[in-house]
Amino acid sequence: MFKHIKNDLPASVVVFFVALPLCLGIALASGAPLFSGLIAGIIGGVVVGSLSSSKIGVSGPAAGLAAIVLTAIGTLGGYENFLVAVVLGGVLQLIFGFLKAGIIGYYFPSSVIKGMLTGIGIIIILKQIPHFFGYNSTPKGDFAFFQVDGQNTFSEILSTANNISLGATIVGFIGLGILILWSRVLSKKGKLFQIIQGPLVAVVAGIVYYFVTNGNTKYGINATHLVSVPVPDSLDSFLGQFRFPNFNALSNPQVWVTGFTIALVASLGGI
């Protein structure tokens, strides 16, 4: 396990700094508690990494499931009920593995899988455009086309033009510019830019921008736009952040449908 610690240690530090904001971002986009994103990253890194026979791999929360998770939490009546569907999805994936069911993937055209994941990505992008410009009128977790505020996905984007937050918009474009520049130009310029990942630089740039403009009413970032991870002040407070599945929800047929959907989409996405 520690045979290649000299190479594994610096690589793990890079993965940590890249994975941490991704875990928080996916949890936020999924409408789940931010703490759950951290737990998913820890389990994916420590537990899956220890049990997996793969020599190269990074496991954690999946962005491709964000739309499904977001909708399911609202449909099933709460996060604890949704966790039951997650447990069912995990059990089904274990069963798929024991049955060597991965061969089913050969019968699914790759265009169908890519189309499914692309559709999920488009939904996420459209729903995040107002938030990119600092317009947060839509409740977190609303992934329906017709929204509770009387708008629809496209009219909400048009309404953003009159409700732009300058600070959030600037830091959004800074982060987006760094990601594009890093992936298209800098990553091909040298090994240093491959070791230091764009998402990490984008997060650091956002932090620097926040502290530089903090207190500036025009260019500063409002507290409502910040990702606030609960910081426990005691052991009881820390343990209180854990949520457990409400297994009484097993009587809800929709929980089983959601569990099967999670297992199928996650498996096909992995294949």
C-alpha positions in Angstrom: 0.0 0.0 0.0 2.8 2.4 0.9 5.2 1.1 -1.8 4.7 4.2 -4.0 4.0 6.7 -1.3 6.6 9.1 -2.7 4.5 9.5 -5.9 1.1 8.9 -4.3 1.3 11.6 -1.6 1.8 14.6 -3.9 -0.8 13.2 -6.3 -3.3 12.8 -3.5 -2.8 16.4 -2.4 -3.7 17.6 -5.9 -6.7 15.3 -6.1 -7.9 16.6 -2.6 -7.8 20.2 -3.6 -9.6 19.5 -6.9 -12.1 17.1 -5.5 -13.1 19.3 -2.5 -14.8 22.1 -4.4 -16.3 19.6 -6.8 -17.9 17.7 -4.0 -19.3 20.8 -2.5 -20.5 22.1 -5.9 -22.2 18.8 -6.9 -23.9 18.7 -3.5 -25.1 22.3 -3.9 -26.3 21.6 -7.5 -28.1 18.4 -6.3 -30.0 20.2 -3.5 -28.4 18.0 -0.9 -26.7 19.2 2.3 -23.1 20.4 1.6 -21.9 18.0 4.4 -23.2 15.1 2.3 -20.9 16.1 -0.6 -17.9 15.9 1.8 -19.0 12.5 3.1 -19.4 11.2 -0.5 -15.9 12.4 -1.4 -14.4 10.8 1.7 -16.2 7.5 1.1 -15.3 7.6 -2.6 -11.6 8.2 -1.8 -11.0 6.1 1.3 -13.5 3.2 1.2 -13.9 2.8 -2.6 -10.1 3.4 -3.1 -9.3 0.7 -0.6 -11.7 -1.9 -1.8 -11.3 -1.3 -5.6 -8.8 -3.3 -7.6 -8.4 -0.4 -10.0 -4.9 1.1 -9.9 -6.1 4.4 -11.4 -9.4 5.9 -10.5 -11.1 8.7 -8.5 -14.5 8.1 -7.0 -17.0 10.6 -5.5 -20.3 12.3 -6.1 -21.4 12.2 -9.8 -22.4 15.4 -11.5 -24.4 13.3 -14.0 -26.9 12.4 -11.3 -27.4 15.9 -10.1 -30.7 16.5 -12.0 -32.1 13.1 -10.8 -31.1 13.7 -7.2 -32.5 17.3 -7.2 -35.8 16.1 -8.5 -36.0 13.0 -6.3 -35.4 14.9 -3.0 -38.5 17.0 -3.7 -40.6 14.2 -5.1 -39.9 11.7 -2.2 -40.6 14.3 0.5 -37.2 14.9 2.0 -33.5 14.1 2.0 -33.9 11.2 4.5 -36.4 9.5 2.2 -34.1 10.0 -0.7 -31.3 8.3 1.2 -33.4 5.1 1.1 -33.4 5.2 -2.7 -29.6 5.7 -2.6 -29.3 2.6 -0.4 -31.5 0.6 -2.8 -29.5 1.9 -5.8 -26.2 0.8 -4.1 -27.6 -2.7 -3.4 -28.8 -3.0 -7.0 -25.4 -2.1 -8.3 -23.8 -4.7 -6.1 -26.3 -7.3 -7.5 -25.4 -6.1 -11.0 -21.8 -6.6 -10.3 -22.2 -10.1 -8.9 -24.3 -11.1 -11.9 -21.7 -9.7 -14.3 -24.5 -7.5 -15.7 -22.1 -5.0 -17.2 -22.4 -7.0 -20.4 -25.9 -5.3 -20.8 -24.0 -2.1 -21.6 -23.1 -3.6 -25.0 -26.8 -3.6 -25.9 -27.2 0.1 -25.3 -26.1 2.4 -28.2 -23.4 4.8 -27.0 -25.4 7.6 -28.6 -28.3 6.9 -26.2 -26.0 7.1 -23.1 -24.3 10.2 -24.4 -27.6 11.8 -25.2 -29.0 11.0 -21.7 -25.9 12.5 -20.0 -25.9 15.5 -22.4 -29.5 16.2 -21.6 -28.8 16.2 -17.9 -25.9 18.5 -18.5 -28.0 20.9 -20.5 -30.7 21.0 -17.8 -28.0 21.8 -15.2 -26.5 24.6 -17.4 -29.8 26.3 -18.1 -30.8 26.2 -14.4 -27.5 27.6 -13.3 -27.4 30.5 -15.7 -29.5 32.8 -13.4 -27.3 31.8 -10.4 -24.2 32.5 -12.4 -25.3 36.2 -12.6 -26.4 36.2 -9.0 -30.2 36.0 -9.5 -31.4 33.5 -7.0 -35.2 33.8 -7.2 -35.6 30.1 -8.0 -35.8 27.9 -4.9 -32.8 25.5 -4.7 -34.0 22.1 -5.9 -36.4 23.4 -8.6 -35.5 21.5 -11.8 -39.0 21.6 -13.4 -39.5 23.6 -16.6 -42.5 25.4 -15.1 -41.3 27.0 -11.8 -43.1 27.8 -8.6 -42.5 31.6 -9.1 -44.7 31.5 -12.3 -41.7 31.6 -14.6 -40.3 28.8 -16.8 -36.7 27.9 -17.4 -36.2 30.3 -20.4 -38.2 33.2 -19.0 -36.2 33.0 -15.8 -33.0 33.4 -17.9 -34.5 36.5 -19.6 -35.5 37.9 -16.2 -31.9 37.7 -15.1 -30.9 40.7 -17.3 -32.7 43.0 -14.9 -31.4 41.4 -11.7 -27.6 41.0 -12.3 -25.3 41.0 -9.2 -22.0 42.5 -10.4 -19.8 40.8 -7.9 -21.2 37.3 -8.5 -21.0 37.8 -12.3 -17.4 39.0 -12.3 -16.2 36.1 -10.2 -18.3 33.7 -12.4 -16.6 34.9 -15.5 -13.2 34.8 -13.9 -13.7 31.2 -12.9 -15.1 30.2 -16.3 -12.3 32.0 -18.1 -9.7 30.1 -16.0 -11.3 26.8 -16.7 -11.4 27.4 -20.5 -7.9 28.8 -20.6 -6.5 25.9 -18.5 -8.1 23.1 -20.5 -7.6 24.5 -24.0 -4.2 26.3 -23.7 -2.2 26.1 -20.5 -2.6 22.3 -19.9 -0.7 21.8 -23.2 2.1 24.2 -22.3 3.9 22.1 -19.6 3.7 19.5 -16.8 3.1 22.2 -14.1 -0.2 23.1 -15.6 -1.2 19.5 -15.7 -0.3 18.9 -12.1 -2.1 22.1 -10.9 -5.7 21.7 -12.1 -7.9 24.5 -13.4 -10.7 24.0 -11.0 -8.3 24.5 -8.1 -7.0 27.7 -9.5 -10.6 28.9 -10.2 -11.6 28.3 -6.6 -8.4 30.1 -5.3 -9.1 33.0 -7.6 -12.7 33.2 -6.3 -11.5 33.2 -2.7 -8.9 36.0 -3.4 -11.6 38.1 -5.2 -13.9 37.7 -2.2 -11.4 39.0 0.3 -10.2 41.8 -2.0 -13.7 43.1 -2.6 -15.1 42.3 0.8 -17.1 45.3 2.1 -17.4 46.9 -1.4 -21.1 47.3 -2.0 -20.7 47.4 -5.8 -18.1 44.7 -6.6 -18.3 42.6 -3.4 -20.1 39.3 -3.2 -23.2 39.2 -1.1 -23.3 36.6 1.7 -26.3 34.9 0.0 -24.0 33.9 -2.9 -21.5 32.1 -0.6 -21.2 28.4 -0.1 -21.5 28.0 3.7 -20.4 24.7 5.1 -21.7 24.2 8.7 -18.8 24.3 11.1 -19.5 22.2 14.2 -18.4 23.6 17.6 -18.6 20.4 19.5 -18.7 16.6 18.9 -22.5 16.6 19.4 -22.9 19.3 16.8 -20.7 17.4 14.4 -22.7 14.1 14.9 -25.9 16.1 14.5 -25.0 16.8 10.8 -25.3 13.2 9.9 -28.6 12.2 8.3 -29.8 8.6 8.2 -32.3 6.9 5.8 -35.9 6.9 6.8 -36.6 3.2 6.0 -40.3 3.8 6.6 -40.2 5.2 3.0 -39.7 1.7 1.7 -43.5 1.5 1.4 -43.4 4.3 -1.2 -43.2 2.7 -4.7 -41.6 5.9 -6.0 -38.6 5.2 -3.7 -38.0 1.9 -5.5 -38.3 3.5 -8.9 -35.8 6.2 -7.9 -33.4 3.6 -6.6 -33.6 1.6 -9.8 -33.1 4.8 -11.8 -30.0 5.8 -9.8 -28.5 2.3 -10.2 -29.2 2.2 -13.9 -28.0 5.7 -14.8 -24.9 5.5 -12.5 -24.0 2.1 -14.0 -24.5 3.1 -17.6 -22.5 6.3 -17.0 -19.7 4.3 -15.5 -19.6 1.9 -18.3 
